[in-house]
């Protein structure tokens, strides 16, 4: 029996059987085109957020925040961490290593730049001091002081102030002292440690 095969889009006359129909359809059916790769739009810098490339707009919003977080807690300026003359306020900055101190009241202080993100408890600072006291005995006495502080963003005009971290006098009662200290800014990607020292003669 002869019929017109129209189902596959090409009219022809042929014996109508399963094999003949399959041959005609195979010749006239083109493979579906592969889907086009997705386009990113106007993306600038290459980066990833949540497994996806970041767009220029996202970079504009987030780059400064990411740089701030990566920097972590750090000194506000070049005189922000160290030994000062003064008991409650820093009247004269003496440096991170203050040397042998003249008669007077002194402190260790820190003014810190803290990232503008994170709830209270996100950013922490450890303070440690260790003093070796010469009593004239065979071995000096060693005294340590440790404390941990929560710190947070203090605004654009000033840092978070830890002042005083510790106070002391010169000369020192009970014997000459040689002291050292560390201020450690905690960070999951690596702590930053700022260290210094001072000495006081015996009274």
Beta strands, then each sheet from edge to edge (+ up, - down):
strand 1: 2-4
strand 2: 13-15
strand 3: 48-49
strand 4: 52-53
strand 5: 74-75
strand 6: 81-85
strand 7: 92-95
strand 8: 97-101
strand 9: 104-113
strand 10: 123-134
strand 11: 141-151
strand 12: 160-170
strand 13: 176-185
strand 14: 192-200
sheet 1: 1+ 2-
sheet 2: 3+ 4-
sheet 3: 5+ 9- 6+ 7-
sheet 4: 5+ 9- 12+
sheet 5: 8+ 14+ 13- 10+ 11-
end
